[in-house]
Amino acid sequence: MTLFSPQTQTAIDFAADLIRQSKHAVALTGAGLSTPSGIPDFRSEGSGLWSRDEPLEVASLSTFRTNPEKFFDWFRPLASQIFNALPNAAHVALAQLEKAERLRSVITQNIDMLHQKAGSFSVIEMHGTMRTLTCTECYARVESAGYLSAFDKNGENPLCPKCGKTLKPDVILFGEQLPQTAWFQAQRAARQCDLMIVVGSSLEVLPVAGLPMQALDRGAHLIIINNSITYLNVRADVVIPEDIATVLPAIAERVLNG
């Protein structure tokens, strides 16, 4: 059992009370949720991916179209980390809350499928997914498992089984629009919820960063669990700047077992 400071324990108890009182809670998750699973985030100073690489040079749609090899050379170590990652206790806690009907859905900025691996069913993937790949020529879509395994082990760039052209992971690159269906679902969830739980997101990337404000404008409560300050800390009912993988399970335990 993790021992928390009195201040953190009070915040955990208050967050649990808000979840128990909620009729329609949703979660918004970001890269900080998956760092305990060994997947690097993008913006942390020194360790984030964008502290080492220029995103528009390696992870843009333009780069993929003109120089897919450059994209895949950058993407290979990240794909390997994602392919081998396992959900952490925070992913499991969210899945438990959903199973207990304390959480309606998860809106995620992550592409790693760890929510689904942990047992979450209602997952809105805002930045796409590693689960599938789409051909850039004939638009055939395939499951990624076999292709990513070969990509990880042998460095084989994924090629379409129908036409032999390059397969693109169904993740959103710089210069691409968000998936329209996911965006509409996320907006609807934000407008209908009476509680939004932000987990592991610095709320810096628009338009997803605006979803909590939509919820607040309609009277919803807001819980933020994140190590860094967000622009909405001053509006949140509870802010817990602690380790997500210990705090979120503690909140779920309090909600489910009192």
C-alpha positions as MATLAB code, in Angstrom:
seq = 'MTLFSPQTQTAIDFAADLIRQSKHAVALTGAGLSTPSGIPDFRSEGSGLWSRDEPLEVASLSTFRTNPEKFFDWFRPLASQIFNALPNAAHVALAQLEKAERLRSVITQNIDMLHQKAGSFSVIEMHGTMRTLTCTECYARVESAGYLSAFDKNGENPLCPKCGKTLKPDVILFGEQLPQTAWFQAQRAARQCDLMIVVGSSLEVLPVAGLPMQALDRGAHLIIINNSITYLNVRADVVIPEDIATVLPAIAERVLNG';
ca = [
       0.000    0.000    0.000;
       1.410    3.376   -1.040;
       1.649    6.016    1.650;
       0.813    9.537    0.490;
       1.310   12.886    2.144;
      -1.765   14.194    4.002;
      -2.297   16.782    1.260;
      -2.175   14.192   -1.527;
      -4.412   11.782    0.393;
      -6.988   14.534    0.851;
      -6.882   15.239   -2.883;
      -7.262   11.516   -3.670;
     -10.281   11.259   -1.369;
     -11.879   14.360   -2.902;
     -11.290   13.062   -6.437;
     -12.854    9.721   -5.490;
     -15.887   11.517   -4.051;
     -16.340   13.472   -7.289;
     -16.210   10.260   -9.327;
     -18.709    8.516   -7.047;
     -21.092   11.484   -7.319;
     -20.725   11.720  -11.082;
     -23.354   10.374  -13.463;
     -21.311   10.811  -16.648;
     -17.536   10.894  -16.144;
     -15.025   10.768  -18.980;
     -11.231   10.676  -18.976;
      -8.815   12.518  -21.237;
      -5.402   10.879  -21.330;
      -2.051   11.945  -22.719;
       1.489   10.697  -23.133;
       2.276   10.987  -19.408;
      -0.031    8.053  -18.765;
       2.168    5.727  -20.824;
       5.631    6.817  -19.683;
       5.488    4.351  -16.744;
       5.035    1.659  -19.429;
       8.323    2.664  -21.027;
       6.947    4.783  -23.863;
       8.597    8.227  -24.030;
       6.448   11.313  -24.181;
       7.026   14.065  -26.699;
       7.659   17.263  -24.796;
       9.481   16.498  -21.538;
      12.757   18.410  -21.451;
      15.723   16.109  -22.025;
      13.716   12.880  -22.413;
      10.867   13.847  -24.732;
      11.030   12.834  -28.383;
      10.908   16.430  -29.560;
      13.929   17.341  -27.433;
      15.970   15.081  -29.741;
      14.220   15.391  -33.108;
      12.537   18.130  -35.096;
       8.943   16.897  -35.497;
       8.292   18.497  -38.865;
      11.408   16.824  -40.273;
      10.663   13.269  -39.158;
       6.977   12.971  -38.280;
       5.111   15.056  -40.839;
       2.837   13.862  -43.607;
       5.075   15.697  -46.068;
       8.131   13.738  -44.931;
       6.245   10.454  -45.149;
       5.125   11.188  -48.700;
       8.492   12.382  -49.984;
      10.908   10.306  -47.898;
       9.185    7.398  -46.129;
      12.569    5.866  -45.272;
      13.384    8.891  -43.118;
      10.093    8.522  -41.274;
      10.526    4.790  -40.722;
      14.128    5.213  -39.514;
      12.836    7.600  -36.854;
       9.714    5.574  -36.120;
      11.389    2.165  -35.717;
      12.606    2.506  -32.078;
       9.313    4.105  -31.019;
       7.315    1.372  -32.742;
       9.421   -1.241  -30.954;
       8.722    0.370  -27.562;
       5.011    0.559  -28.305;
       4.857   -2.987  -29.696;
       6.458   -4.423  -26.549;
       4.794   -2.169  -23.962;
       2.346   -3.411  -21.354;
      -0.367   -1.414  -19.594;
       0.573    0.031  -16.235;
      -1.532    0.300  -13.096;
      -3.077    3.582  -14.223;
      -4.404    2.035  -17.450;
      -5.839   -0.823  -15.397;
      -7.468    1.603  -12.962;
      -9.309    3.384  -15.775;
     -10.478    0.049  -17.174;
     -11.746   -0.947  -13.730;
     -13.688    2.308  -13.400;
     -15.280    1.744  -16.799;
     -16.195   -1.839  -15.950;
     -17.826   -0.610  -12.737;
     -19.771    1.979  -14.804;
     -18.028    4.849  -13.056;
     -16.442    6.012  -16.305;
     -18.249    6.330  -19.632;
     -15.324    6.644  -22.021;
     -11.662    7.471  -22.465;
     -10.548   10.140  -24.912;
      -6.880    9.513  -25.588;
      -4.091   11.348  -27.362;
      -2.025    8.153  -27.275;
      -1.518    5.727  -30.169;
      -0.215    2.796  -28.143;
      -3.433    0.763  -27.646;
      -2.579    0.287  -23.952;
      -6.089    1.284  -22.867;
      -7.524   -1.577  -24.882;
      -4.849   -3.974  -23.629;
      -5.816   -3.021  -20.061;
      -9.478   -3.793  -20.719;
     -11.043   -0.453  -21.661;
     -13.730   -0.722  -24.349;
     -14.983    2.803  -24.968;
     -11.780    4.444  -26.248;
     -11.778    7.475  -28.552;
      -8.386    7.652  -30.255;
      -7.726   11.268  -31.200;
      -4.317   10.805  -32.790;
      -4.959    7.516  -34.501;
      -3.740    4.054  -33.654;
      -0.934    1.589  -34.239;
      -3.517   -1.178  -34.635;
      -3.864   -0.765  -38.416;
      -1.949    0.446  -41.467;
      -3.303    1.875  -44.712;
      -1.791    1.663  -48.184;
      -0.772    5.009  -49.640;
      -1.657    3.810  -53.150;
      -4.737    1.576  -53.096;
      -5.929    2.484  -49.561;
      -6.215   -1.118  -48.449;
      -6.228   -1.337  -44.637;
      -4.543   -4.180  -42.780;
      -4.011   -5.208  -39.180;
      -0.563   -4.102  -38.087;
       0.478   -6.990  -35.829;
       2.410   -9.093  -38.342;
       3.845   -6.119  -40.180;
       5.044   -4.324  -37.056;
       6.662   -7.491  -35.750;
       8.743   -7.811  -38.932;
       9.379   -4.065  -38.909;
      10.640   -4.290  -35.336;
      12.758   -7.442  -35.715;
      14.079   -7.234  -39.269;
      13.741   -3.587  -40.208;
      11.314   -4.456  -43.015;
       9.242   -1.442  -43.964;
       5.579   -2.461  -44.296;
       4.367   -2.977  -47.864;
       0.823   -3.466  -49.079;
      -0.100   -7.136  -49.671;
      -2.288   -6.100  -52.622;
      -0.204   -3.617  -54.605;
       3.224   -3.630  -52.955;
       3.256    0.083  -52.149;
       4.133    1.598  -48.772;
       1.791    1.058  -45.833;
       1.358    4.024  -43.499;
       0.602    3.484  -39.803;
      -2.832    4.895  -39.023;
      -1.402    7.514  -36.687;
      -1.863   11.238  -37.182;
       1.280   12.959  -38.423;
       1.976   16.676  -38.471;
       0.001   18.167  -41.338;
      -2.854   15.665  -41.059;
      -6.344   16.397  -39.795;
      -7.713   14.595  -36.770;
     -10.025   11.659  -37.544;
     -13.401   13.297  -38.061;
     -15.453   10.599  -36.360;
     -13.188   10.551  -33.290;
     -13.285   14.349  -33.051;
     -17.087   14.436  -33.146;
     -17.253   11.673  -30.527;
     -14.797   13.519  -28.269;
     -16.691   16.794  -28.533;
     -19.947   15.042  -27.713;
     -18.347   13.327  -24.712;
     -16.940   16.638  -23.446;
     -20.285   18.377  -23.768;
     -22.289   15.589  -22.131;
     -20.007   14.796  -19.206;
     -20.467   16.115  -15.686;
     -16.866   15.254  -14.777;
     -13.686   15.163  -16.839;
     -10.544   13.485  -15.501;
      -7.382   14.679  -17.253;
      -4.568   12.159  -16.828;
      -1.024   12.610  -18.081;
      -1.709   15.455  -20.483;
      -0.103   18.889  -20.369;
      -3.057   20.221  -22.406;
      -0.767   21.918  -24.898;
      -1.874   20.356  -28.181;
      -4.961   21.852  -29.810;
      -7.717   21.144  -30.548;
      -7.809   18.303  -27.993;
      -6.544   20.642  -25.255;
      -9.763   22.609  -25.580;
     -12.036   19.698  -24.667;
     -11.812   20.240  -20.870;
     -12.823   23.866  -21.389;
     -15.901   22.709  -23.297;
     -16.772   20.506  -20.330;
     -16.192   23.308  -17.828;
     -18.318   25.718  -19.831;
     -21.229   23.303  -19.419;
     -20.795   23.015  -15.671;
     -18.699   19.851  -15.421;
     -16.195   19.217  -12.646;
     -12.519   18.775  -13.521;
      -9.800   16.571  -12.023;
      -6.222   16.948  -13.285;
      -3.558   14.336  -12.528;
      -0.344   15.450  -14.209;
       3.216   16.226  -13.177;
       3.444   19.512  -15.061;
       1.211   22.566  -14.785;
      -1.609   22.929  -17.292;
      -3.470   26.055  -18.328;
      -6.566   24.772  -16.524;
      -5.069   24.057  -13.101;
      -6.713   27.217  -11.779;
     -10.135   25.962  -12.937;
      -9.842   22.390  -11.689;
     -11.640   21.064   -8.611;
      -8.653   18.834   -7.841;
      -5.056   18.947   -9.083;
      -2.706   16.101   -8.164;
       0.870   16.587   -9.472;
       2.025   13.124   -8.416;
       2.973    9.787   -9.983;
       0.030    8.741  -12.137;
       0.704    5.017  -11.767;
       0.241    5.204   -7.996;
      -2.323    8.004   -7.622;
      -4.895    6.794  -10.151;
      -5.047    3.238   -8.756;
      -5.480    4.733   -5.276;
      -8.393    6.835   -6.517;
      -9.989    3.815   -8.221;
      -9.571    1.725   -5.079;
     -11.292    4.445   -3.029;
     -14.136    4.705   -5.539;
     -14.726    0.981   -5.871;
     -14.077   -0.228   -2.355;
     -14.553    2.818   -0.130;
];
